[in-house]
Structures are given as C-alpha cells and as structure tokens.
Amino acid sequence: MTTTAPAPDPTAPAPAGAPGRAHWLRVAREVAEDLATDAITRDQAGKPPFDEVARLREAGLLTLLISAEHGGGGADWGTAHAVVREVAAADGAIGQLLGGHYVLSWTARFFAGPDLAERVARRSAAGQWCWGGGFAAHEPPLRLTPDSSDGYLLNGRQGTVGGARVADRLAVRAARSDTGEPLAVLVDPARPGVTSGDDGDAFGQRLSGGGSVEFDAVPVPGDAVLGSLSADEGALPPFAGLAAATGRLVSAQLCLGIAEGVLAEAREYTRTREYTRAGDRSLLGDHPGVGLPSWQDGLARDPYVLVTYGELTVDARAASALADQAVAALDGGLARGEDLTDDECAEISVLAAAAEAAAARAVHDITTRTLDVIGPGAASSRHGFDRFWRNARTHTLYHPVAHGLREVGDYFLSGAHPPFALPA
C-alpha cells in the first residue's frame, strides 16, 4: 500500500507570507479579464495556447497548489476550484487546460510516497511546469518495459492527452510489460521519442492544447514512476480514491464557469442591444411576409425573456450550491489524509459525481437557451456566443456523467461504494 503524502489542511490559515484566497481570486479575475478581451479571436484562430499558458505562468497560477514551503502559492483546492471557474467564464478552453493541470500536478500526492511527492512538487515549482497528460480508461495503457539501467522504456500511443502541445510534463498511465501493473508515469515531452500530434479539429475547446502523443522507446528514470494505479482491493489507500472526485469537481467548475460566462455576456447583450426593424431584417433576410417578433422592440422587458433568464439563473445557482457543498467535503477529505476511511471516500465521491452531473445538465441547458433569448444576433460569429455551447458540449463528450449517475443511484439504493476510478 502506498503511503499517503500529507495534504494541507484547508481550514488552517495560510502560512506566513503566503497569499490568501482573496489574493488568488483577484489574480484569477485579472487573468480572466485579459483573456476575455480577445477570446473570440483566439477561439476562431485555434492556435496552440502557448501565449495563454505564459499568462497563467506569469500570474503564478500554475504553482497555485504547491505549498509555499516548496516554492508555490500555498493555496488549497477550494481556491483552485474557484480559480478554474473564474478563468472558464472568460475562456472555457483555458479553464480546462488549467483545471487539468491542477489535477495532474497532484498525481504524486495521490499515488506516490511523501518523499517523492515532495521532490516532484519542488521541481514543478522551480520549473513552473504546466502539466498535461491523462489516464484515459477508454484507451489501452502505454507499455513500460524495465531496462538494464534501473529505469524503463515507454512505448505506445495515446489519442487523448490533455495539454499535449503545450505541457512541460505529461502524467500518463502505463502498464509494466512484465507484471501488467498499471502505473502513473511522469514524462518530459522534450525527450527523444516523444511526438505530439496536431489533432486540433474539435469543434469546441480549441485552445485546450490537447492532442495525441506517441512514445517510441522513451527513457523513463525510476523516480519518474509516481506510483501504482491498481484497482485491486487494498492496493491503494482511500485517499487515492479522491483523485477521481477531484477531477469530477474540476469538470463541474468548468461547466459552471462556462454557464456563468455565457449568462453574463447574454445579459450585457440584452441590456444594451438596440433592436430596430431594419437591423433585425438584415439578420432575418428581407423576405415579404416575414414578420418580426414584437418582443424584439422591448427585449429586456419581454416576459418570456425575463422568465427564461430567471430559470437559467436558478439552474446555475442550484448547480453551484451543490458544487460548493462537494468542494467543502473534498477539502475535508484531503485534510484527513491517511486517516480517511472507505466510507468517507465513498460519500465524497458520490457527492462529486452528483455535482458534476448537475453542472453538466445546467451548462447544456444554459448555453442552448441563452441563444434563444438573444435571438438572431446569436447567429453572428462576431459575437461569439456559439463558443460557449461548443466548449461545453465538447467537454462533456470527454467527461460523460452516465457512470457517475449510476454510482449515485447505486449508493442511494444499496449503499454500494463507487469502484476505484482514475480522474478523466
């Protein structure tokens, strides 16, 4: 069984000299405002997000979760979740990139021993690494073959690798060629034998930097094997089971950020847009017999519009409240460390699955129905309202909630603990 690396207590005050939650939320808002200024242009260009990663690095957000003692921001996961939501409201793709970085950068915390986890944290802080990778369960694992130098050789291909084109380190799942044991492996993508593919053809999340990666006899030192990912009973402590819950709650924050972002932009559009019959005819087409809806002459006071915004606000706030409850439970579980029990892990995991499902449903509804209340103007690419729907839909294709809902139902009916899972 892996010895759990100690997690910071989220209820403890920030260490002397370490910035607090208010500081990081202010930084996140500043970054979000910066990203919002050219979000539409960058989305349409679809270039690898090197500049965006540089903005996150300069703001100190990449080292947010590393302790101040090890050279990082010293923040807790509650703060990290809030930061992801803030950034996602301005740019869902960069919110996904940042959220994935946070989850993967904690791989050593979840699966390695304390000494290795500390060394990895120090190196990550010193290099201000942007983490990418993933442990996609729908793909066969990579192959890790022991060699004569007390290290390994990594071979294989993964088609879904978060941040593949911009990451400084990749955390991936590989199976030992001799035993079949699944392991978490840290890889420097600059090493010979690592080739990243440009798979930037997705209709959404174009700036998340994802893609495929091939590994051809890539040397892996022994201390780059972070720990076992085995689902066998007793192989890992309950604390490691929080990895999946952490990933699900990052997914929920991303969905909530996108939902809040489109609502904010739609509200501004509705408040300030001057509708004229001539302007609306230019969008609908000047066809005889085509009438204009009377509500467009007073969009901001139309009862249909007001009711729809009311319903969407309730959806967003309800999902947000559930996510906040789950984040608080996760913070408590992380603080428990080695003392976390299987029952406590199960409760947190189910709550995280419920929060992700609620957020996914909310963002689907909100990003669709805001287009309806905006009207024909939503079809104009210059306003970029479509990017919110595209980003949300693309994200949830990679993070389907069906398995989580099944776990919630099974736990509710029979008290069954969710099976061990890896963060998506």
C-alpha positions as CSV (number, residue, x, y, z in Angstrom):
1,M,0.0,0.0,0.0
2,T,1.3,3.4,-0.9
3,T,1.9,5.8,2.0
4,T,-0.2,8.9,1.5
5,A,1.6,12.2,1.1
6,P,0.3,14.7,3.7
7,A,-2.3,17.1,2.3
8,P,-2.5,20.7,3.6
9,D,-5.4,21.4,5.9
10,P,-7.9,23.6,4.1
11,T,-9.2,25.1,7.3
12,A,-5.7,26.1,8.5
13,P,-4.7,29.8,8.0
14,A,-2.3,30.5,5.1
15,P,1.4,30.2,6.1
16,A,3.1,33.5,7.0
17,G,3.9,35.3,3.8
18,A,1.7,33.1,1.6
19,P,-1.1,34.9,-0.3
20,G,-4.6,34.1,0.8
21,R,-7.7,33.1,-1.1
22,A,-8.7,36.7,-1.8
23,H,-5.4,37.4,-3.5
24,W,-5.7,34.4,-5.8
25,L,-9.3,35.2,-6.8
26,R,-8.2,38.8,-7.6
27,V,-5.4,37.4,-9.8
28,A,-7.8,35.0,-11.5
29,R,-10.2,37.8,-12.3
30,E,-7.4,39.9,-13.8
31,V,-6.3,36.9,-15.9
32,A,-10.0,36.3,-16.9
33,E,-10.5,39.9,-17.9
34,D,-7.3,39.7,-20.0
35,L,-8.5,36.5,-21.7
36,A,-11.9,37.9,-22.4
37,T,-10.6,40.8,-24.4
38,D,-9.6,38.6,-27.4
39,A,-11.5,35.3,-26.5
40,I,-13.5,35.3,-29.8
41,T,-10.5,36.0,-32.0
42,R,-8.3,33.4,-30.3
43,D,-11.1,30.8,-30.4
44,Q,-11.6,31.3,-34.2
45,A,-7.8,31.2,-34.8
46,G,-7.5,27.9,-32.8
47,K,-3.7,28.1,-32.3
48,P,-1.9,26.2,-29.6
49,P,-2.2,28.2,-26.4
50,F,1.5,29.0,-25.7
51,D,0.7,32.6,-25.0
52,E,-2.2,31.7,-22.7
53,V,0.0,29.4,-20.7
54,A,2.5,32.2,-20.4
55,R,-0.2,34.4,-19.0
56,L,-1.1,31.8,-16.4
57,R,2.6,31.3,-15.5
58,E,3.3,35.0,-15.1
59,A,0.2,35.3,-12.8
60,G,1.5,32.5,-10.6
61,L,-1.5,30.3,-11.2
62,L,0.5,27.3,-12.4
63,T,2.1,26.8,-9.0
64,L,-1.0,27.8,-7.0
65,L,-1.5,24.4,-5.3
66,I,2.1,23.8,-4.4
67,S,2.9,24.7,-0.8
68,A,4.7,27.9,-0.1
69,E,7.4,25.9,1.6
70,H,8.1,24.2,-1.7
71,G,8.0,27.4,-3.7
72,G,4.4,27.6,-4.7
73,G,1.3,29.7,-4.0
74,G,0.3,27.7,-0.9
75,A,-3.4,27.7,-1.8
76,D,-6.0,24.9,-1.1
77,W,-8.2,23.0,-3.5
78,G,-11.2,25.2,-2.7
79,T,-9.3,28.2,-4.0
80,A,-8.1,26.2,-7.1
81,H,-11.7,25.3,-7.9
82,A,-12.8,28.9,-7.7
83,V,-9.9,30.0,-9.9
84,V,-10.8,27.4,-12.6
85,R,-14.4,28.6,-12.6
86,E,-13.3,32.3,-12.9
87,V,-11.0,31.6,-15.8
88,A,-13.5,29.3,-17.5
89,A,-16.1,32.0,-17.5
90,A,-13.9,34.0,-19.8
91,D,-12.4,31.1,-21.8
92,G,-13.6,27.6,-21.3
93,A,-10.7,26.0,-23.1
94,I,-8.1,27.7,-20.9
95,G,-10.2,26.9,-17.9
96,Q,-10.0,23.2,-18.9
97,L,-6.3,23.4,-19.5
98,L,-5.7,25.0,-16.1
99,G,-8.1,22.5,-14.3
100,G,-6.4,19.5,-15.9
101,H,-3.0,20.9,-14.9
102,Y,-4.2,21.1,-11.3
103,V,-5.5,17.6,-11.2
104,L,-2.5,16.1,-12.9
105,S,0.0,18.1,-10.9
106,W,-1.4,16.3,-7.8
107,T,-0.7,12.8,-9.2
108,A,2.3,12.3,-7.0
109,R,0.2,13.5,-3.9
110,F,-2.4,10.8,-4.7
111,F,-0.2,7.9,-5.8
112,A,3.4,8.4,-4.6
113,G,5.0,8.3,-1.2
114,P,5.7,11.6,0.7
115,D,9.4,11.9,-0.2
116,L,8.8,11.5,-4.0
117,A,5.7,13.8,-3.9
118,E,7.8,16.5,-2.2
119,R,10.6,16.2,-4.7
120,V,8.2,16.4,-7.6
121,A,6.5,19.4,-6.1
122,R,9.8,21.3,-5.6
123,R,10.8,20.6,-9.2
124,S,7.5,21.6,-10.5
125,A,7.6,24.9,-8.6
126,A,11.2,25.6,-9.7
127,G,10.4,25.0,-13.4
128,Q,6.9,26.4,-13.2
129,W,5.7,23.3,-15.1
130,C,2.5,23.2,-16.9
131,W,1.2,19.7,-16.5
132,G,-0.7,17.7,-19.2
133,G,-1.5,14.1,-19.8
134,G,-4.3,11.9,-18.6
135,F,-5.3,8.4,-17.5
136,A,-8.0,7.8,-20.1
137,A,-9.6,4.5,-19.3
138,H,-11.1,4.1,-22.8
139,E,-7.6,3.7,-24.3
140,P,-5.1,0.8,-23.8
141,P,-2.3,1.8,-21.4
142,L,1.1,2.5,-22.7
143,R,3.8,-0.1,-22.2
144,L,6.6,0.4,-19.6
145,T,9.5,-2.1,-20.0
146,P,12.3,-2.3,-17.4
147,D,15.7,-1.8,-18.9
148,S,19.3,-2.5,-17.6
149,S,19.8,1.0,-16.2
150,D,17.3,0.6,-13.4
151,G,14.9,2.7,-15.5
152,Y,12.3,1.9,-18.1
153,L,11.4,2.4,-21.7
154,L,8.0,3.8,-22.6
155,N,6.2,2.8,-25.8
156,G,2.7,3.3,-27.3
157,R,0.3,5.9,-28.3
158,Q,-2.5,7.9,-26.6
159,G,-5.1,9.6,-28.6
160,T,-6.4,11.8,-25.8
161,V,-3.8,13.7,-23.9
162,G,-4.7,17.0,-22.2
163,G,-2.3,19.9,-22.9
164,A,-0.2,17.7,-25.2
165,R,1.1,20.5,-27.3
166,V,2.0,22.9,-24.5
167,A,2.8,20.9,-21.4
168,D,6.2,20.8,-19.7
169,R,5.4,17.4,-18.2
170,L,3.0,14.7,-19.0
171,A,1.4,12.3,-16.4
172,V,0.2,9.2,-18.2
173,R,-0.9,5.6,-17.4
174,A,1.4,2.8,-18.4
175,A,1.4,-0.9,-17.7
176,R,4.6,-2.8,-16.8
177,S,5.4,-5.2,-19.6
178,D,6.4,-8.0,-17.1
179,T,3.6,-7.7,-14.4
180,G,0.9,-5.8,-16.1
181,E,0.6,-3.4,-13.1
182,P,-0.8,0.0,-14.1
183,L,1.5,2.9,-13.1
184,A,1.4,6.6,-13.1
185,V,4.4,7.9,-15.1
186,L,5.9,11.4,-15.4
187,V,7.4,12.1,-18.9
188,D,9.3,15.1,-20.2
189,P,7.7,15.7,-23.7
190,A,11.0,17.2,-24.8
191,R,12.7,13.8,-24.6
192,P,13.7,12.0,-27.8
193,G,11.0,9.6,-28.9
194,V,8.0,11.8,-27.8
195,T,5.9,13.0,-30.7
196,S,2.8,15.2,-30.2
197,G,0.1,15.1,-32.9
198,D,-1.8,18.2,-34.0
199,D,-5.4,17.0,-33.6
200,G,-6.9,20.4,-33.4
201,D,-10.0,19.6,-35.4
202,A,-12.5,19.6,-32.5
203,F,-15.5,22.0,-32.9
204,G,-15.0,23.2,-29.3
205,Q,-12.3,23.6,-26.6
206,R,-9.9,24.5,-29.5
207,L,-7.4,26.2,-27.2
208,S,-7.1,23.4,-24.6
209,G,-3.9,22.2,-26.2
210,G,-5.0,18.6,-26.3
211,G,-4.0,16.0,-28.9
212,S,-2.4,12.7,-29.4
213,V,1.1,11.6,-28.3
214,E,3.3,8.8,-29.4
215,F,6.1,7.3,-27.3
216,D,8.9,5.4,-29.0
217,A,11.4,3.9,-26.6
218,V,11.3,6.9,-24.4
219,P,13.7,6.6,-21.4
220,V,12.0,6.9,-18.1
221,P,14.1,7.1,-14.9
222,G,12.9,5.1,-11.9
223,D,11.9,8.2,-9.9
224,A,9.6,9.3,-12.7
225,V,7.3,6.3,-11.9
226,L,5.0,8.0,-9.4
227,G,3.1,5.0,-8.1
228,S,0.6,2.3,-8.7
229,L,-2.9,2.9,-10.3
230,S,-4.1,-0.6,-9.4
231,A,-7.8,-1.0,-8.7
232,D,-7.1,-4.2,-6.7
233,E,-8.6,-4.1,-3.2
234,G,-6.0,-2.9,-0.7
235,A,-3.5,-1.7,-3.3
236,L,-4.2,1.9,-2.6
237,P,-5.4,3.8,0.4
238,P,-8.9,5.5,0.4
239,F,-7.1,8.9,0.0
240,A,-6.0,7.9,-3.6
241,G,-9.7,7.3,-4.3
242,L,-10.2,11.1,-4.1
243,A,-8.3,11.6,-7.3
244,A,-11.4,10.8,-9.4
245,A,-13.6,13.1,-7.2
246,T,-11.1,15.9,-7.6
247,G,-11.3,15.5,-11.4
248,R,-15.1,15.5,-11.4
249,L,-15.3,18.6,-9.3
250,V,-12.8,20.4,-11.7
251,S,-15.2,19.3,-14.5
252,A,-18.1,20.8,-12.6
253,Q,-16.3,24.1,-12.1
254,L,-15.5,24.2,-15.8
255,C,-19.2,23.7,-16.7
256,L,-20.3,26.3,-14.1
257,G,-17.7,28.8,-15.4
258,I,-18.9,28.4,-19.0
259,A,-22.5,28.7,-17.8
260,E,-21.8,31.9,-15.9
261,G,-19.8,33.3,-18.7
262,V,-22.5,33.0,-21.3
263,L,-25.1,34.3,-18.9
264,A,-23.0,37.4,-18.2
265,E,-22.4,38.1,-21.9
266,A,-26.0,37.4,-22.8
267,R,-27.2,39.8,-20.1
268,E,-25.0,42.5,-21.3
269,Y,-26.2,42.0,-24.9
270,T,-29.8,42.0,-23.8
271,R,-29.4,45.2,-21.7
272,T,-27.6,47.2,-24.3
273,R,-28.6,45.9,-27.8
274,E,-30.7,48.4,-29.7
275,Y,-33.1,46.4,-31.8
276,T,-34.5,48.1,-34.9
277,R,-36.7,46.6,-37.5
278,A,-34.1,47.4,-40.2
279,G,-31.4,45.8,-38.2
280,D,-33.4,42.7,-37.5
281,R,-34.5,42.4,-41.1
282,S,-30.8,42.4,-42.1
283,L,-30.3,39.3,-40.0
284,L,-33.5,37.5,-40.9
285,G,-33.5,38.4,-44.5
286,D,-35.8,40.9,-46.2
287,H,-38.5,38.5,-47.3
288,P,-42.1,39.6,-47.9
289,G,-44.4,38.2,-45.3
290,V,-41.7,37.6,-42.7
291,G,-42.9,39.3,-39.5
292,L,-40.7,40.3,-36.6
293,P,-41.5,39.2,-33.1
294,S,-43.0,42.1,-31.2
295,W,-40.8,41.3,-28.2
296,Q,-37.7,42.4,-30.1
297,D,-38.9,46.0,-29.7
298,G,-38.5,45.7,-26.0
299,L,-36.4,42.7,-25.4
300,A,-35.3,43.5,-21.9
301,R,-38.9,43.8,-20.7
302,D,-40.4,40.8,-22.5
303,P,-42.0,38.4,-20.1
304,Y,-40.6,35.4,-22.0
305,V,-37.1,36.7,-21.8
306,L,-37.4,37.6,-18.1
307,V,-38.8,34.1,-17.2
308,T,-36.1,32.4,-19.2
309,Y,-33.3,34.3,-17.5
310,G,-35.0,33.6,-14.2
311,E,-35.0,29.8,-14.9
312,L,-31.4,29.8,-16.1
313,T,-30.2,31.8,-13.1
314,V,-31.9,29.2,-10.8
315,D,-30.3,26.4,-12.7
316,A,-26.8,27.9,-12.4
317,R,-27.2,28.8,-8.7
318,A,-28.6,25.4,-7.8
319,A,-25.7,23.6,-9.5
320,S,-23.2,26.0,-8.0
321,A,-24.6,25.4,-4.5
322,L,-24.2,21.6,-4.9
323,A,-20.7,22.0,-6.3
324,D,-19.7,24.2,-3.3
325,Q,-21.0,21.6,-0.9
326,A,-19.0,18.9,-2.7
327,V,-15.8,21.1,-2.8
328,A,-16.1,21.6,1.0
329,A,-16.5,17.8,1.5
330,L,-13.5,17.2,-0.7
331,D,-11.3,19.7,1.2
332,G,-12.2,17.9,4.4
333,G,-11.3,14.5,2.9
334,L,-8.0,15.8,1.6
335,A,-7.2,17.2,5.0
336,R,-7.9,13.7,6.6
337,G,-5.0,12.2,4.6
338,E,-4.1,8.7,5.8
339,D,-7.0,8.8,8.3
340,L,-9.6,8.9,5.5
341,T,-11.9,5.9,5.6
342,D,-13.5,4.0,2.8
343,D,-17.0,5.2,3.9
344,E,-15.8,8.8,3.9
345,C,-14.2,8.4,0.5
346,A,-17.4,6.9,-0.9
347,E,-19.6,9.8,0.4
348,I,-17.3,12.4,-1.1
349,S,-17.1,10.5,-4.4
350,V,-20.8,10.3,-4.8
351,L,-21.3,13.9,-3.9
352,A,-18.7,14.9,-6.5
353,A,-20.4,12.8,-9.1
354,A,-23.8,14.4,-8.3
355,A,-22.2,17.9,-8.6
356,E,-20.6,17.1,-11.9
357,A,-23.9,15.8,-13.3
358,A,-25.9,18.8,-12.1
359,A,-23.3,21.2,-13.6
360,A,-23.2,19.4,-16.9
361,R,-27.0,19.5,-17.2
362,A,-27.1,23.2,-16.2
363,V,-24.4,24.2,-18.8
364,H,-26.2,22.3,-21.6
365,D,-29.5,24.0,-20.9
366,I,-28.0,27.4,-20.3
367,T,-25.7,27.6,-23.3
368,T,-28.6,26.4,-25.6
369,R,-31.4,28.6,-24.2
370,T,-29.4,31.8,-24.0
371,L,-29.2,31.6,-27.8
372,D,-33.0,31.5,-27.9
373,V,-33.5,34.7,-25.8
374,I,-30.7,36.5,-27.7
375,G,-32.4,35.8,-30.9
376,P,-31.0,36.2,-34.4
377,G,-28.0,38.1,-33.1
378,A,-26.7,34.9,-31.6
379,A,-26.1,33.6,-35.1
380,S,-23.5,36.2,-35.8
381,S,-19.9,34.9,-35.4
382,R,-18.6,38.3,-34.4
383,H,-20.5,38.0,-31.1
384,G,-19.0,34.5,-30.4
385,F,-22.0,33.3,-28.4
386,D,-21.7,29.9,-30.1
387,R,-18.3,29.2,-28.5
388,F,-19.9,28.7,-25.1
389,W,-22.2,25.9,-26.4
390,R,-19.4,24.4,-28.4
391,N,-16.9,24.4,-25.5
392,A,-19.5,22.9,-23.1
393,R,-20.6,20.2,-25.5
394,T,-17.1,19.2,-26.4
395,H,-16.0,19.0,-22.7
396,T,-18.9,16.8,-21.7
397,L,-18.3,14.4,-24.6
398,Y,-15.0,13.6,-22.9
399,H,-16.5,13.8,-19.4
400,P,-19.8,11.9,-19.7
401,V,-21.7,11.8,-16.5
402,A,-23.6,8.5,-17.0
403,H,-21.2,6.4,-15.0
404,G,-21.3,8.9,-12.2
405,L,-25.1,8.9,-12.1
406,R,-25.1,5.1,-12.0
407,E,-22.8,5.3,-8.9
408,V,-25.1,7.9,-7.3
409,G,-28.1,5.7,-7.8
410,D,-26.4,2.5,-6.6
411,Y,-25.2,4.3,-3.5
412,F,-28.6,5.7,-2.8
413,L,-30.4,2.4,-3.2
414,S,-28.0,0.0,-1.7
415,G,-25.1,2.0,-0.1
416,A,-22.7,0.5,-2.6
417,H,-19.3,2.2,-2.7
418,P,-18.2,3.6,-6.1
419,P,-15.4,1.5,-7.6
420,F,-12.0,2.9,-7.8
421,A,-11.6,5.2,-10.8
422,L,-9.0,7.4,-12.3
423,P,-9.5,11.1,-13.0
424,A,-10.7,11.6,-16.6
